Amino acid sequence: MKRGSTGRYEVTTFQEEPVKAFLPDPLPPDPPLDIVPRLPLLESAVLALGRLDSLAALLPDTTLFLYTYIRKEAVLSSQIEGTQSSLSDLLLFEIDEAPGVPLNDVVEVANYVAALEHGLKRLQEGFPLSNRLIREIHGVLLARGRGSEKEPGEFRRSQNWIGGSRPGNALFVPPPPHAVQECMGNLERFLHDDPVPFPALLRAGLAHVQFETIHPFLDGNGRVGRLLITLLLCHAGMLREPLLYLSLYFKRHRTIYYDLLGQVRHDGDWEAWVDFFLEGVRQTADGAVDTARRLVALFQSDREKILAGGRRASSALRVHDSLKARPVSTLQEVGRRAGLSFSTAASAMALLGDLGIARELTGKRRNRLFVYDRYLAILNEGTEAP
């Protein structure tokens, strides 16, 4: 449905040049979203989310999956913004073994992990999903590295723009700074107080567009906007664990994603966006379940190989468990996590190497690093540079 523009333009000046900044109408859409034709898509997406939420029954330990899965999302979300870091770069950085890794890129990705974990912890403590929490998350995201000088944790007090060299030739100019607080206040009310009952999944999809349109920060808006989807679904109880991330879907369909955001703003075509969003949720949730099943099969297959490994099998299983938790590790860290002496851990790791399960990365005799190759390969799918 094309409603016409979903907001109004306010003419301001930037460096003595007139600028048309867009102020979005408050949510929900008016006239209301045409939900009935979307019900089959919505049902498919909700069912896929339910399967994803049941992963705890499939995985022996969801924390193993979450540790690397959250980091994969951090890499993908940051890649959309132009970073070049890989999942391996991030895992190496986290154990202070990252020579040659582009430091600004990997710090940016590490900040994303910290911001997500901060937001989830606050929600688990009972803190409301509010503008205050969004600002806190942004503060963690831009705490160090690139963007740290761009008012972390504060709504912007100057004009920003998307595309172009200045607001006057930009592809899109978000609301002027004096309107940001009101726009974000309206969004917060939609998240909590909207009198029209709205399925949580649709609410998350609409809120994402509105946040991206407001662009309330000087930097980091895309990453916070993508985080907001996951946090909203966890807050609504649709997911017990933060397992849904749409960055890979948005990355693969980048042109369509940006075109649809523009269609909402200029034509009021919320329905086209919702169809795209719900299909993304379905595909992404199904993909995560498939990844988890493949990992379970890999772990079981490798465990059976280890059990046939003779007297070293017991200690090798403990080293295997350690690598499942941290697929790139030093031998010292593996021994500590497995509760084994250095020499026992080294002997067990040698067995995993002989079985083709683990591989040494450095080629050195000291300070060696080991990677669980096939585990990391499964997680790396989709994180290749665009």
Contacts in CASP RR format, 6 or more apart in sequence:
PFRMAT RR
TARGET T0000
AUTHOR 0000-0000-0000
METHOD contacts of the structure
MODEL  1
MKRGSTGRYEVTTFQEEPVKAFLPDPLPPDPPLDIVPRLPLLESAVLALG
RLDSLAALLPDTTLFLYTYIRKEAVLSSQIEGTQSSLSDLLLFEIDEAPG
VPLNDVVEVANYVAALEHGLKRLQEGFPLSNRLIREIHGVLLARGRGSEK
EPGEFRRSQNWIGGSRPGNALFVPPPPHAVQECMGNLERFLHDDPVPFPA
LLRAGLAHVQFETIHPFLDGNGRVGRLLITLLLCHAGMLREPLLYLSLYF
KRHRTIYYDLLGQVRHDGDWEAWVDFFLEGVRQTADGAVDTARRLVALFQ
SDREKILAGGRRASSALRVHDSLKARPVSTLQEVGRRAGLSFSTAASAMA
LLGDLGIARELTGKRRNRLFVYDRYLAILNEGTEAP
1 31 0 8 1.000
1 34 0 8 1.000
1 268 0 8 1.000
1 269 0 8 1.000
1 270 0 8 1.000
1 271 0 8 1.000
2 267 0 8 1.000
2 268 0 8 1.000
2 269 0 8 1.000
3 29 0 8 1.000
3 30 0 8 1.000
3 31 0 8 1.000
3 267 0 8 1.000
3 268 0 8 1.000
3 269 0 8 1.000
3 270 0 8 1.000
4 266 0 8 1.000
4 267 0 8 1.000
4 268 0 8 1.000
5 265 0 8 1.000
5 266 0 8 1.000
5 267 0 8 1.000
5 268 0 8 1.000
6 24 0 8 1.000
6 25 0 8 1.000
6 29 0 8 1.000
6 264 0 8 1.000
6 265 0 8 1.000
6 268 0 8 1.000
6 270 0 8 1.000
7 22 0 8 1.000
7 23 0 8 1.000
7 24 0 8 1.000
7 25 0 8 1.000
7 265 0 8 1.000
8 22 0 8 1.000
8 23 0 8 1.000
8 25 0 8 1.000
9 20 0 8 1.000
9 21 0 8 1.000
9 22 0 8 1.000
9 23 0 8 1.000
10 20 0 8 1.000
10 21 0 8 1.000
10 23 0 8 1.000
10 175 0 8 1.000
10 176 0 8 1.000
10 179 0 8 1.000
11 18 0 8 1.000
11 19 0 8 1.000
11 20 0 8 1.000
11 21 0 8 1.000
12 18 0 8 1.000
12 19 0 8 1.000
12 21 0 8 1.000
12 159 0 8 1.000
12 176 0 8 1.000
13 19 0 8 1.000
14 159 0 8 1.000
14 166 0 8 1.000
14 167 0 8 1.000
14 168 0 8 1.000
15 166 0 8 1.000
17 166 0 8 1.000
17 167 0 8 1.000
17 168 0 8 1.000
18 168 0 8 1.000
19 159 0 8 1.000
19 167 0 8 1.000
19 168 0 8 1.000
19 173 0 8 1.000
20 173 0 8 1.000
21 159 0 8 1.000
21 167 0 8 1.000
21 173 0 8 1.000
21 174 0 8 1.000
21 175 0 8 1.000
21 176 0 8 1.000
21 179 0 8 1.000
22 172 0 8 1.000
22 173 0 8 1.000
22 174 0 8 1.000
22 175 0 8 1.000
22 213 0 8 1.000
22 265 0 8 1.000
23 175 0 8 1.000
23 176 0 8 1.000
23 179 0 8 1.000
23 183 0 8 1.000
24 175 0 8 1.000
24 183 0 8 1.000
24 210 0 8 1.000
24 213 0 8 1.000
24 214 0 8 1.000
24 265 0 8 1.000
26 186 0 8 1.000
26 187 0 8 1.000
26 189 0 8 1.000
26 190 0 8 1.000
27 186 0 8 1.000
27 187 0 8 1.000
27 190 0 8 1.000
27 194 0 8 1.000
27 206 0 8 1.000
27 207 0 8 1.000
27 210 0 8 1.000
28 190 0 8 1.000
28 194 0 8 1.000
28 196 0 8 1.000
28 198 0 8 1.000
28 206 0 8 1.000
29 206 0 8 1.000
29 268 0 8 1.000
29 270 0 8 1.000
32 196 0 8 1.000
33 202 0 8 1.000
33 206 0 8 1.000
33 270 0 8 1.000
33 271 0 8 1.000
33 274 0 8 1.000
34 271 0 8 1.000
35 42 0 8 1.000
35 202 0 8 1.000
37 271 0 8 1.000
38 271 0 8 1.000
38 274 0 8 1.000
38 275 0 8 1.000
38 278 0 8 1.000
41 274 0 8 1.000
41 275 0 8 1.000
41 278 0 8 1.000
41 279 0 8 1.000
41 282 0 8 1.000
42 199 0 8 1.000
42 201 0 8 1.000
42 202 0 8 1.000
42 278 0 8 1.000
44 278 0 8 1.000
44 282 0 8 1.000
45 201 0 8 1.000
45 278 0 8 1.000
45 279 0 8 1.000
45 280 0 8 1.000
45 281 0 8 1.000
45 282 0 8 1.000
45 285 0 8 1.000
46 199 0 8 1.000
46 201 0 8 1.000
46 238 0 8 1.000
48 281 0 8 1.000
48 282 0 8 1.000
48 285 0 8 1.000
48 286 0 8 1.000
48 289 0 8 1.000
49 201 0 8 1.000
49 233 0 8 1.000
49 238 0 8 1.000
49 239 0 8 1.000
49 244 0 8 1.000
49 281 0 8 1.000
49 285 0 8 1.000
50 238 0 8 1.000
50 285 0 8 1.000
51 285 0 8 1.000
51 286 0 8 1.000
51 289 0 8 1.000
52 239 0 8 1.000
52 243 0 8 1.000
52 244 0 8 1.000
52 285 0 8 1.000
52 288 0 8 1.000
52 289 0 8 1.000
53 238 0 8 1.000
53 239 0 8 1.000
53 240 0 8 1.000
53 241 0 8 1.000
53 243 0 8 1.000
55 62 0 8 1.000
55 65 0 8 1.000
55 241 0 8 1.000
55 243 0 8 1.000
55 288 0 8 1.000
55 289 0 8 1.000
55 292 0 8 1.000
56 62 0 8 1.000
56 240 0 8 1.000
56 241 0 8 1.000
58 289 0 8 1.000
58 292 0 8 1.000
58 293 0 8 1.000
58 296 0 8 1.000
59 65 0 8 1.000
59 292 0 8 1.000
59 295 0 8 1.000
59 296 0 8 1.000
60 296 0 8 1.000
60 299 0 8 1.000
62 241 0 8 1.000
63 325 0 8 1.000
64 324 0 8 1.000
64 325 0 8 1.000
65 243 0 8 1.000
65 292 0 8 1.000
65 295 0 8 1.000
66 241 0 8 1.000
66 242 0 8 1.000
66 243 0 8 1.000
67 325 0 8 1.000
67 326 0 8 1.000
68 87 0 8 1.000
68 91 0 8 1.000
68 327 0 8 1.000
68 375 0 8 1.000
68 379 0 8 1.000
69 243 0 8 1.000
69 245 0 8 1.000
69 288 0 8 1.000
69 291 0 8 1.000
69 379 0 8 1.000
70 113 0 8 1.000
70 116 0 8 1.000
70 117 0 8 1.000
70 242 0 8 1.000
71 87 0 8 1.000
71 90 0 8 1.000
71 91 0 8 1.000
71 109 0 8 1.000
71 113 0 8 1.000
72 87 0 8 1.000
72 245 0 8 1.000
72 379 0 8 1.000
72 380 0 8 1.000
72 383 0 8 1.000
73 112 0 8 1.000
73 116 0 8 1.000
73 245 0 8 1.000
73 247 0 8 1.000
74 90 0 8 1.000
74 109 0 8 1.000
74 110 0 8 1.000
74 112 0 8 1.000
74 113 0 8 1.000
74 116 0 8 1.000
75 85 0 8 1.000
75 86 0 8 1.000
75 87 0 8 1.000
75 90 0 8 1.000
75 109 0 8 1.000
75 383 0 8 1.000
76 245 0 8 1.000
76 247 0 8 1.000
76 248 0 8 1.000
76 251 0 8 1.000
76 382 0 8 1.000
76 383 0 8 1.000
77 112 0 8 1.000
77 222 0 8 1.000
77 223 0 8 1.000
77 226 0 8 1.000
77 227 0 8 1.000
77 245 0 8 1.000
77 247 0 8 1.000
78 85 0 8 1.000
78 105 0 8 1.000
78 108 0 8 1.000
78 109 0 8 1.000
78 112 0 8 1.000
78 223 0 8 1.000
79 85 0 8 1.000
79 247 0 8 1.000
79 251 0 8 1.000
79 383 0 8 1.000
79 385 0 8 1.000
79 386 0 8 1.000
80 222 0 8 1.000
80 226 0 8 1.000
80 247 0 8 1.000
80 250 0 8 1.000
80 251 0 8 1.000
80 254 0 8 1.000
81 108 0 8 1.000
81 220 0 8 1.000
81 222 0 8 1.000
81 223 0 8 1.000
83 102 0 8 1.000
83 105 0 8 1.000
83 108 0 8 1.000
83 109 0 8 1.000
84 102 0 8 1.000
84 105 0 8 1.000
84 385 0 8 1.000
85 101 0 8 1.000
85 102 0 8 1.000
85 105 0 8 1.000
85 106 0 8 1.000
85 108 0 8 1.000
85 109 0 8 1.000
86 380 0 8 1.000
86 383 0 8 1.000
87 376 0 8 1.000
87 379 0 8 1.000
87 380 0 8 1.000
87 383 0 8 1.000
88 328 0 8 1.000
88 371 0 8 1.000
88 376 0 8 1.000
88 380 0 8 1.000
89 98 0 8 1.000
89 101 0 8 1.000
89 102 0 8 1.000
89 105 0 8 1.000
89 106 0 8 1.000
89 109 0 8 1.000
90 106 0 8 1.000
90 109 0 8 1.000
90 110 0 8 1.000
90 113 0 8 1.000
91 326 0 8 1.000
91 327 0 8 1.000
91 328 0 8 1.000
91 376 0 8 1.000
92 98 0 8 1.000
92 101 0 8 1.000
92 328 0 8 1.000
92 369 0 8 1.000
93 101 0 8 1.000
93 106 0 8 1.000
93 107 0 8 1.000
93 110 0 8 1.000
94 110 0 8 1.000
95 326 0 8 1.000
95 328 0 8 1.000
95 329 0 8 1.000
95 330 0 8 1.000
95 333 0 8 1.000
95 369 0 8 1.000
97 330 0 8 1.000
97 367 0 8 1.000
97 369 0 8 1.000
98 106 0 8 1.000
104 145 0 8 1.000
104 146 0 8 1.000
107 144 0 8 1.000
107 145 0 8 1.000
107 146 0 8 1.000
108 145 0 8 1.000
108 146 0 8 1.000
111 140 0 8 1.000
111 141 0 8 1.000
111 142 0 8 1.000
111 143 0 8 1.000
111 144 0 8 1.000
111 145 0 8 1.000
112 141 0 8 1.000
112 223 0 8 1.000
112 227 0 8 1.000
114 140 0 8 1.000
114 141 0 8 1.000
114 143 0 8 1.000
115 137 0 8 1.000
115 138 0 8 1.000
115 139 0 8 1.000
115 140 0 8 1.000
115 141 0 8 1.000
115 223 0 8 1.000
115 224 0 8 1.000
115 227 0 8 1.000
116 137 0 8 1.000
116 227 0 8 1.000
116 230 0 8 1.000
116 242 0 8 1.000
118 136 0 8 1.000
118 137 0 8 1.000
118 140 0 8 1.000
119 133 0 8 1.000
119 136 0 8 1.000
119 137 0 8 1.000
119 231 0 8 1.000
120 231 0 8 1.000
120 234 0 8 1.000
120 242 0 8 1.000
122 133 0 8 1.000
122 136 0 8 1.000
123 129 0 8 1.000
123 133 0 8 1.000
123 231 0 8 1.000
123 234 0 8 1.000
123 235 0 8 1.000
127 133 0 8 1.000
128 192 0 8 1.000
129 191 0 8 1.000
129 192 0 8 1.000
129 231 0 8 1.000
129 232 0 8 1.000
129 235 0 8 1.000
130 188 0 8 1.000
130 192 0 8 1.000
131 184 0 8 1.000
131 185 0 8 1.000
131 187 0 8 1.000
131 188 0 8 1.000
134 184 0 8 1.000
134 216 0 8 1.000
134 224 0 8 1.000
134 228 0 8 1.000
135 153 0 8 1.000
135 154 0 8 1.000
135 155 0 8 1.000
136 153 0 8 1.000
137 224 0 8 1.000
137 227 0 8 1.000
137 231 0 8 1.000
138 152 0 8 1.000
138 153 0 8 1.000
138 217 0 8 1.000
138 220 0 8 1.000
138 224 0 8 1.000
139 152 0 8 1.000
139 153 0 8 1.000
140 152 0 8 1.000
141 152 0 8 1.000
141 220 0 8 1.000
141 223 0 8 1.000
141 224 0 8 1.000
142 148 0 8 1.000
142 150 0 8 1.000
142 152 0 8 1.000
142 153 0 8 1.000
142 219 0 8 1.000
142 220 0 8 1.000
143 152 0 8 1.000
146 219 0 8 1.000
147 219 0 8 1.000
147 220 0 8 1.000
150 217 0 8 1.000
150 218 0 8 1.000
150 219 0 8 1.000
151 157 0 8 1.000
151 217 0 8 1.000
151 218 0 8 1.000
153 217 0 8 1.000
154 217 0 8 1.000
155 180 0 8 1.000
155 181 0 8 1.000
155 184 0 8 1.000
155 216 0 8 1.000
155 217 0 8 1.000
156 177 0 8 1.000
156 180 0 8 1.000
156 215 0 8 1.000
156 216 0 8 1.000
156 217 0 8 1.000
156 218 0 8 1.000
157 177 0 8 1.000
158 177 0 8 1.000
158 218 0 8 1.000
159 167 0 8 1.000
159 173 0 8 1.000
159 176 0 8 1.000
159 177 0 8 1.000
160 174 0 8 1.000
160 215 0 8 1.000
160 218 0 8 1.000
161 167 0 8 1.000
161 168 0 8 1.000
161 170 0 8 1.000
161 171 0 8 1.000
161 172 0 8 1.000
161 173 0 8 1.000
161 174 0 8 1.000
162 170 0 8 1.000
162 171 0 8 1.000
162 172 0 8 1.000
162 173 0 8 1.000
162 174 0 8 1.000
162 215 0 8 1.000
163 170 0 8 1.000
163 171 0 8 1.000
163 172 0 8 1.000
164 170 0 8 1.000
164 171 0 8 1.000
167 173 0 8 1.000
172 262 0 8 1.000
172 265 0 8 1.000
174 213 0 8 1.000
174 214 0 8 1.000
174 215 0 8 1.000
175 183 0 8 1.000
175 214 0 8 1.000
175 215 0 8 1.000
180 214 0 8 1.000
180 216 0 8 1.000
183 214 0 8 1.000
183 216 0 8 1.000
184 214 0 8 1.000
184 216 0 8 1.000
187 207 0 8 1.000
187 210 0 8 1.000
187 211 0 8 1.000
187 214 0 8 1.000
190 203 0 8 1.000
190 206 0 8 1.000
190 207 0 8 1.000
190 210 0 8 1.000
191 203 0 8 1.000
191 207 0 8 1.000
191 232 0 8 1.000
194 203 0 8 1.000
198 206 0 8 1.000
200 232 0 8 1.000
200 233 0 8 1.000
200 236 0 8 1.000
200 237 0 8 1.000
200 238 0 8 1.000
201 233 0 8 1.000
201 238 0 8 1.000
201 278 0 8 1.000
201 281 0 8 1.000
202 274 0 8 1.000
203 232 0 8 1.000
203 236 0 8 1.000
204 228 0 8 1.000
204 229 0 8 1.000
204 232 0 8 1.000
204 233 0 8 1.000
204 236 0 8 1.000
205 229 0 8 1.000
205 273 0 8 1.000
205 274 0 8 1.000
205 277 0 8 1.000
206 270 0 8 1.000
206 274 0 8 1.000
207 228 0 8 1.000
207 229 0 8 1.000
207 232 0 8 1.000
208 225 0 8 1.000
208 226 0 8 1.000
208 228 0 8 1.000
208 229 0 8 1.000
208 277 0 8 1.000
209 261 0 8 1.000
209 264 0 8 1.000
209 270 0 8 1.000
209 273 0 8 1.000
211 221 0 8 1.000
211 224 0 8 1.000
211 225 0 8 1.000
211 228 0 8 1.000
212 221 0 8 1.000
212 222 0 8 1.000
212 225 0 8 1.000
212 261 0 8 1.000
213 261 0 8 1.000
213 264 0 8 1.000
213 265 0 8 1.000
215 221 0 8 1.000
217 224 0 8 1.000
226 245 0 8 1.000
226 246 0 8 1.000
226 247 0 8 1.000
226 250 0 8 1.000
229 244 0 8 1.000
229 246 0 8 1.000
230 239 0 8 1.000
230 242 0 8 1.000
230 244 0 8 1.000
230 245 0 8 1.000
231 242 0 8 1.000
233 239 0 8 1.000
233 244 0 8 1.000
234 240 0 8 1.000
234 241 0 8 1.000
234 242 0 8 1.000
243 285 0 8 1.000
243 288 0 8 1.000
244 281 0 8 1.000
244 284 0 8 1.000
244 285 0 8 1.000
244 288 0 8 1.000
245 284 0 8 1.000
246 277 0 8 1.000
246 280 0 8 1.000
246 281 0 8 1.000
246 284 0 8 1.000
248 284 0 8 1.000
248 382 0 8 1.000
249 280 0 8 1.000
249 283 0 8 1.000
249 284 0 8 1.000
250 257 0 8 1.000
251 382 0 8 1.000
251 386 0 8 1.000
253 276 0 8 1.000
254 386 0 8 1.000
256 276 0 8 1.000
257 276 0 8 1.000
260 269 0 8 1.000
260 272 0 8 1.000
260 273 0 8 1.000
260 276 0 8 1.000
261 273 0 8 1.000
263 269 0 8 1.000
263 272 0 8 1.000
263 273 0 8 1.000
264 270 0 8 1.000
264 272 0 8 1.000
264 273 0 8 1.000
291 378 0 8 1.000
291 379 0 8 1.000
291 381 0 8 1.000
294 378 0 8 1.000
295 375 0 8 1.000
295 378 0 8 1.000
298 374 0 8 1.000
298 375 0 8 1.000
298 378 0 8 1.000
299 320 0 8 1.000
299 324 0 8 1.000
302 320 0 8 1.000
302 355 0 8 1.000
302 357 0 8 1.000
302 374 0 8 1.000
303 317 0 8 1.000
303 320 0 8 1.000
305 355 0 8 1.000
305 357 0 8 1.000
306 313 0 8 1.000
306 316 0 8 1.000
306 317 0 8 1.000
306 320 0 8 1.000
306 351 0 8 1.000
306 352 0 8 1.000
306 355 0 8 1.000
306 357 0 8 1.000
307 313 0 8 1.000
307 317 0 8 1.000
309 316 0 8 1.000
309 351 0 8 1.000
309 355 0 8 1.000
312 347 0 8 1.000
312 348 0 8 1.000
312 351 0 8 1.000
313 351 0 8 1.000
315 338 0 8 1.000
315 340 0 8 1.000
315 344 0 8 1.000
315 345 0 8 1.000
315 347 0 8 1.000
315 348 0 8 1.000
316 348 0 8 1.000
316 349 0 8 1.000
316 351 0 8 1.000
316 352 0 8 1.000
318 338 0 8 1.000
318 339 0 8 1.000
318 340 0 8 1.000
318 348 0 8 1.000
319 334 0 8 1.000
319 335 0 8 1.000
319 338 0 8 1.000
319 340 0 8 1.000
319 345 0 8 1.000
319 348 0 8 1.000
319 349 0 8 1.000
319 352 0 8 1.000
319 358 0 8 1.000
320 352 0 8 1.000
320 357 0 8 1.000
321 338 0 8 1.000
322 329 0 8 1.000
322 333 0 8 1.000
322 334 0 8 1.000
322 335 0 8 1.000
322 337 0 8 1.000
322 338 0 8 1.000
323 329 0 8 1.000
323 334 0 8 1.000
323 352 0 8 1.000
323 357 0 8 1.000
323 358 0 8 1.000
323 370 0 8 1.000
323 372 0 8 1.000
323 375 0 8 1.000
324 372 0 8 1.000
324 375 0 8 1.000
325 337 0 8 1.000
326 333 0 8 1.000
326 334 0 8 1.000
326 337 0 8 1.000
327 371 0 8 1.000
327 372 0 8 1.000
327 375 0 8 1.000
327 376 0 8 1.000
327 379 0 8 1.000
328 361 0 8 1.000
328 369 0 8 1.000
328 370 0 8 1.000
328 371 0 8 1.000
328 372 0 8 1.000
328 376 0 8 1.000
329 337 0 8 1.000
329 369 0 8 1.000
329 370 0 8 1.000
330 367 0 8 1.000
330 368 0 8 1.000
330 369 0 8 1.000
330 370 0 8 1.000
331 342 0 8 1.000
331 345 0 8 1.000
331 346 0 8 1.000
331 349 0 8 1.000
331 368 0 8 1.000
331 370 0 8 1.000
332 342 0 8 1.000
334 340 0 8 1.000
334 345 0 8 1.000
334 349 0 8 1.000
334 370 0 8 1.000
335 341 0 8 1.000
335 342 0 8 1.000
335 344 0 8 1.000
335 345 0 8 1.000
338 345 0 8 1.000
338 348 0 8 1.000
340 348 0 8 1.000
349 358 0 8 1.000
349 370 0 8 1.000
352 358 0 8 1.000
352 370 0 8 1.000
353 359 0 8 1.000
353 360 0 8 1.000
356 373 0 8 1.000
357 372 0 8 1.000
357 373 0 8 1.000
357 374 0 8 1.000
358 370 0 8 1.000
358 371 0 8 1.000
358 372 0 8 1.000
358 373 0 8 1.000
359 370 0 8 1.000
359 371 0 8 1.000
359 373 0 8 1.000
360 368 0 8 1.000
360 369 0 8 1.000
360 370 0 8 1.000
361 368 0 8 1.000
361 369 0 8 1.000
361 370 0 8 1.000
361 371 0 8 1.000
362 368 0 8 1.000
362 369 0 8 1.000
END
